[in-house]
Amino acid sequence: ALAHQCRGSSNYVLKQYQAAINDYTKAIQIGGSNDAVAYDNRGKAYRSLGQPTLADADKTMACSLDSQYC
């Protein structure tokens, strides 16, 4: 999961947002659905792609898992 999280961050910096989303999604699948960092990062990538509904859903999930993301 950590490798996908790191690759997702690299893709995000490179503005390859869909690839970043794919990596964060895989990190969530592998690491379990309690990875607030992956949800928060995926939400940022969704927002960068102009998908606010999905971004807000991930932000809400990250917040429910860890209050530092609220």
TORSE-942221 format. One record per atom (N, C-alpha, C): y, x, z; atom name; residue number from 0. Coordinates in steps of 0.2 Angstrom, whole numbers, plus 5000, padded with zeros to 4 digits. Atoms other than C-alpha are relative to their C-alpha. Layout:
rec yy->Y, xx->X, zz->Z, a->CA, k->NUM
...
***
This chain:
rec yy->4994, xx->5004, zz->5000, a->N, k->0
rec yy->5000, xx->5000, zz->5000, a->CA, k->0
rec yy->5006, xx->5004, zz->5000, a->C, k->0
rec yy->4994, xx->4996, zz->5000, a->N, k->1
rec yy->5012, xx->5014, zz->5004, a->CA, k->1
rec yy->5002, xx->5003, zz->4994, a->C, k->1
rec yy->4999, xx->4997, zz->5007, a->N, k->2
rec yy->5010, xx->5022, zz->4987, a->CA, k->2
rec yy->5003, xx->4995, zz->4996, a->C, k->2
rec yy->4997, xx->5005, zz->5004, a->N, k->3
rec yy->5014, xx->5006, zz->4979, a->CA, k->3
rec yy->5007, xx->4999, zz->5002, a->C, k->3
rec yy->4993, xx->5001, zz->4997, a->N, k->4
rec yy->5029, xx->5004, zz->4990, a->CA, k->4
rec yy->5005, xx->5006, zz->4998, a->C, k->4
rec yy->4996, xx->4995, zz->5002, a->N, k->5
rec yy->5035, xx->5021, zz->4986, a->CA, k->5
rec yy->5002, xx->5000, zz->4992, a->C, k->5
rec yy->4999, xx->5000, zz->5007, a->N, k->6
rec yy->5033, xx->5019, zz->4967, a->CA, k->6
rec yy->5004, xx->4994, zz->4999, a->C, k->6
rec yy->4995, xx->5006, zz->5001, a->N, k->7
rec yy->5042, xx->5002, zz->4968, a->CA, k->7
rec yy->5007, xx->5003, zz->5002, a->C, k->7
rec yy->4993, xx->4997, zz->4999, a->N, k->8
rec yy->5057, xx->5011, zz->4976, a->CA, k->8
rec yy->5002, xx->5005, zz->4995, a->C, k->8
rec yy->4998, xx->4996, zz->5006, a->N, k->9
rec yy->5057, xx->5024, zz->4962, a->CA, k->9
rec yy->5001, xx->4996, zz->4994, a->C, k->9
rec yy->4998, xx->5005, zz->5006, a->N, k->10
rec yy->5056, xx->5010, zz->4949, a->CA, k->10
rec yy->5007, xx->4997, zz->5001, a->C, k->10
rec yy->4994, xx->5004, zz->4998, a->N, k->11
rec yy->5070, xx->5001, zz->4958, a->CA, k->11
rec yy->5006, xx->5005, zz->4998, a->C, k->11
rec yy->4995, xx->4995, zz->5001, a->N, k->12
rec yy->5081, xx->5017, zz->4958, a->CA, k->12
rec yy->5001, xx->5001, zz->4992, a->C, k->12
rec yy->5000, xx->4999, zz->5007, a->N, k->13
rec yy->5077, xx->5019, zz->4939, a->CA, k->13
rec yy->5002, xx->4993, zz->4996, a->C, k->13
rec yy->4998, xx->5006, zz->5003, a->N, k->14
rec yy->5082, xx->5001, zz->4936, a->CA, k->14
rec yy->4995, xx->4996, zz->4996, a->C, k->14
rec yy->5006, xx->5003, zz->5003, a->N, k->15
rec yy->5065, xx->4996, zz->4931, a->CA, k->15
rec yy->4998, xx->4995, zz->5005, a->C, k->15
rec yy->5000, xx->5005, zz->4995, a->N, k->16
rec yy->5066, xx->4980, zz->4941, a->CA, k->16
rec yy->4993, xx->4997, zz->5000, a->C, k->16
rec yy->5007, xx->5004, zz->5001, a->N, k->17
rec yy->5050, xx->4971, zz->4934, a->CA, k->17
rec yy->4995, xx->5005, zz->5003, a->C, k->17
rec yy->5005, xx->4995, zz->4998, a->N, k->18
rec yy->5040, xx->4987, zz->4937, a->CA, k->18
rec yy->5000, xx->5000, zz->5008, a->C, k->18
rec yy->4999, xx->4999, zz->4993, a->N, k->19
rec yy->5047, xx->4988, zz->4955, a->CA, k->19
rec yy->4997, xx->4994, zz->5003, a->C, k->19
rec yy->5003, xx->5006, zz->4997, a->N, k->20
rec yy->5042, xx->4970, zz->4958, a->CA, k->20
rec yy->4993, xx->5000, zz->5000, a->C, k->20
rec yy->5007, xx->4999, zz->5001, a->N, k->21
rec yy->5025, xx->4973, zz->4952, a->CA, k->21
rec yy->4997, xx->5004, zz->5005, a->C, k->21
rec yy->5002, xx->4996, zz->4995, a->N, k->22
rec yy->5023, xx->4987, zz->4964, a->CA, k->22
rec yy->5000, xx->4997, zz->5007, a->C, k->22
rec yy->4999, xx->5003, zz->4993, a->N, k->23
rec yy->5030, xx->4978, zz->4979, a->CA, k->23
rec yy->4995, xx->4995, zz->5001, a->C, k->23
rec yy->5004, xx->5006, zz->5000, a->N, k->24
rec yy->5019, xx->4963, zz->4975, a->CA, k->24
rec yy->4993, xx->5003, zz->5002, a->C, k->24
rec yy->5007, xx->4997, zz->4999, a->N, k->25
rec yy->5003, xx->4975, zz->4975, a->CA, k->25
rec yy->5000, xx->5003, zz->5007, a->C, k->25
rec yy->5000, xx->4998, zz->4993, a->N, k->26
rec yy->5009, xx->4983, zz->4991, a->CA, k->26
rec yy->4999, xx->4994, zz->5005, a->C, k->26
rec yy->5001, xx->5006, zz->4996, a->N, k->27
rec yy->5010, xx->4966, zz->4999, a->CA, k->27
rec yy->4992, xx->4998, zz->5000, a->C, k->27
rec yy->5007, xx->5002, zz->5001, a->N, k->28
rec yy->4992, xx->4961, zz->4992, a->CA, k->28
rec yy->4996, xx->5005, zz->5004, a->C, k->28
rec yy->5004, xx->4995, zz->4996, a->N, k->29
rec yy->4985, xx->4978, zz->4999, a->CA, k->29
rec yy->5001, xx->5000, zz->5007, a->C, k->29
rec yy->4998, xx->4999, zz->4993, a->N, k->30
rec yy->4994, xx->4979, zz->5015, a->CA, k->30
rec yy->5000, xx->4994, zz->5004, a->C, k->30
rec yy->5000, xx->5006, zz->4996, a->N, k->31
rec yy->4993, xx->4961, zz->5020, a->CA, k->31
rec yy->5007, xx->4997, zz->4999, a->C, k->31
rec yy->4994, xx->5004, zz->5001, a->N, k->32
rec yy->5007, xx->4948, zz->5020, a->CA, k->32
rec yy->5005, xx->5001, zz->5005, a->C, k->32
rec yy->4995, xx->4999, zz->4995, a->N, k->33
rec yy->5016, xx->4955, zz->5035, a->CA, k->33
rec yy->5004, xx->5006, zz->4999, a->C, k->33
rec yy->4996, xx->4994, zz->5002, a->N, k->34
rec yy->5025, xx->4969, zz->5026, a->CA, k->34
rec yy->5007, xx->4998, zz->4999, a->C, k->34
rec yy->4993, xx->5002, zz->5001, a->N, k->35
rec yy->5044, xx->4965, zz->5029, a->CA, k->35
rec yy->5003, xx->5004, zz->4995, a->C, k->35
rec yy->4996, xx->4996, zz->5004, a->N, k->36
rec yy->5050, xx->4980, zz->5020, a->CA, k->36
rec yy->4998, xx->4999, zz->4993, a->C, k->36
rec yy->5002, xx->5002, zz->5007, a->N, k->37
rec yy->5040, xx->4976, zz->5004, a->CA, k->37
rec yy->5003, xx->4993, zz->4998, a->C, k->37
rec yy->4996, xx->5006, zz->5002, a->N, k->38
rec yy->5047, xx->4958, zz->5004, a->CA, k->38
rec yy->5007, xx->5001, zz->4999, a->C, k->38
rec yy->4993, xx->4999, zz->5001, a->N, k->39
rec yy->5064, xx->4964, zz->5007, a->CA, k->39
rec yy->5002, xx->5004, zz->4994, a->C, k->39
rec yy->4999, xx->4996, zz->5006, a->N, k->40
rec yy->5063, xx->4977, zz->4993, a->CA, k->40
rec yy->4999, xx->4996, zz->4994, a->C, k->40
rec yy->5002, xx->5005, zz->5006, a->N, k->41
rec yy->5055, xx->4964, zz->4981, a->CA, k->41
rec yy->5006, xx->4995, zz->4999, a->C, k->41
rec yy->4994, xx->5005, zz->5001, a->N, k->42
rec yy->5069, xx->4952, zz->4985, a->CA, k->42
rec yy->5006, xx->5003, zz->4997, a->C, k->42
rec yy->4994, xx->4997, zz->5003, a->N, k->43
rec yy->5082, xx->4965, zz->4980, a->CA, k->43
rec yy->4999, xx->5001, zz->4993, a->C, k->43
rec yy->5002, xx->4999, zz->5007, a->N, k->44
rec yy->5073, xx->4968, zz->4964, a->CA, k->44
rec yy->5001, xx->4993, zz->4996, a->C, k->44
rec yy->4999, xx->5007, zz->5003, a->N, k->45
rec yy->5072, xx->4949, zz->4960, a->CA, k->45
rec yy->5008, xx->4999, zz->4999, a->C, k->45
rec yy->4993, xx->5001, zz->5000, a->N, k->46
rec yy->5091, xx->4948, zz->4964, a->CA, k->46
rec yy->5003, xx->5004, zz->4994, a->C, k->46
rec yy->4998, xx->4995, zz->5005, a->N, k->47
rec yy->5094, xx->4963, zz->4952, a->CA, k->47
rec yy->4998, xx->4997, zz->4993, a->C, k->47
rec yy->5002, xx->5003, zz->5007, a->N, k->48
rec yy->5085, xx->4953, zz->4938, a->CA, k->48
rec yy->5003, xx->4993, zz->4999, a->C, k->48
rec yy->4996, xx->5007, zz->5000, a->N, k->49
rec yy->5096, xx->4937, zz->4942, a->CA, k->49
rec yy->4995, xx->4995, zz->5001, a->C, k->49
rec yy->5005, xx->5006, zz->4998, a->N, k->50
rec yy->5082, xx->4927, zz->4950, a->CA, k->50
rec yy->5001, xx->4999, zz->5008, a->C, k->50
rec yy->4998, xx->5001, zz->4993, a->N, k->51
rec yy->5091, xx->4922, zz->4966, a->CA, k->51
rec yy->4995, xx->4995, zz->5004, a->C, k->51
rec yy->5005, xx->5004, zz->4996, a->N, k->52
rec yy->5078, xx->4909, zz->4971, a->CA, k->52
rec yy->4994, xx->5004, zz->5003, a->C, k->52
rec yy->5005, xx->4996, zz->4998, a->N, k->53
rec yy->5064, xx->4921, zz->4972, a->CA, k->53
rec yy->5002, xx->5005, zz->5005, a->C, k->53
rec yy->4997, xx->4995, zz->4996, a->N, k->54
rec yy->5075, xx->4934, zz->4980, a->CA, k->54
rec yy->5001, xx->4997, zz->5007, a->C, k->54
rec yy->4999, xx->5004, zz->4993, a->N, k->55
rec yy->5080, xx->4921, zz->4994, a->CA, k->55
rec yy->4994, xx->4999, zz->5003, a->C, k->55
rec yy->5006, xx->5001, zz->4997, a->N, k->56
rec yy->5062, xx->4917, zz->4997, a->CA, k->56
rec yy->4997, xx->5006, zz->5003, a->C, k->56
rec yy->5002, xx->4994, zz->4998, a->N, k->57
rec yy->5058, xx->4935, zz->4999, a->CA, k->57
rec yy->5004, xx->5002, zz->5006, a->C, k->57
rec yy->4995, xx->4998, zz->4995, a->N, k->58
rec yy->5073, xx->4938, zz->5010, a->CA, k->58
rec yy->4998, xx->4996, zz->5007, a->C, k->58
rec yy->5002, xx->5004, zz->4995, a->N, k->59
rec yy->5067, xx->4923, zz->5021, a->CA, k->59
rec yy->4994, xx->5003, zz->5003, a->C, k->59
rec yy->5006, xx->4998, zz->4998, a->N, k->60
rec yy->5050, xx->4930, zz->5022, a->CA, k->60
rec yy->5001, xx->5007, zz->5004, a->C, k->60
rec yy->4999, xx->4994, zz->4997, a->N, k->61
rec yy->5056, xx->4947, zz->5027, a->CA, k->61
rec yy->5003, xx->4999, zz->5007, a->C, k->61
rec yy->4997, xx->5001, zz->4994, a->N, k->62
rec yy->5067, xx->4940, zz->5040, a->CA, k->62
rec yy->4995, xx->4997, zz->5005, a->C, k->62
rec yy->5005, xx->5004, zz->4995, a->N, k->63
rec yy->5053, xx->4929, zz->5048, a->CA, k->63
rec yy->4995, xx->5006, zz->5003, a->C, k->63
rec yy->5004, xx->4995, zz->4998, a->N, k->64
rec yy->5043, xx->4945, zz->5049, a->CA, k->64
rec yy->5003, xx->5005, zz->5005, a->C, k->64
rec yy->4997, xx->4995, zz->4996, a->N, k->65
rec yy->5056, xx->4957, zz->5056, a->CA, k->65
rec yy->5008, xx->4998, zz->5000, a->C, k->65
rec yy->4993, xx->5003, zz->5000, a->N, k->66
rec yy->5073, xx->4951, zz->5062, a->CA, k->66
rec yy->5006, xx->5005, zz->4998, a->C, k->66
rec yy->4995, xx->4995, zz->5003, a->N, k->67
rec yy->5082, xx->4967, zz->5056, a->CA, k->67
rec yy->5001, xx->4998, zz->4993, a->C, k->67
rec yy->4998, xx->5002, zz->5006, a->N, k->68
rec yy->5081, xx->4959, zz->5039, a->CA, k->68
rec yy->5003, xx->4993, zz->4999, a->C, k->68
rec yy->4997, xx->5007, zz->5000, a->N, k->69
rec yy->5090, xx->4943, zz->5044, a->CA, k->69
rec yy->5008, xx->5001, zz->4999, a->C, k->69
***
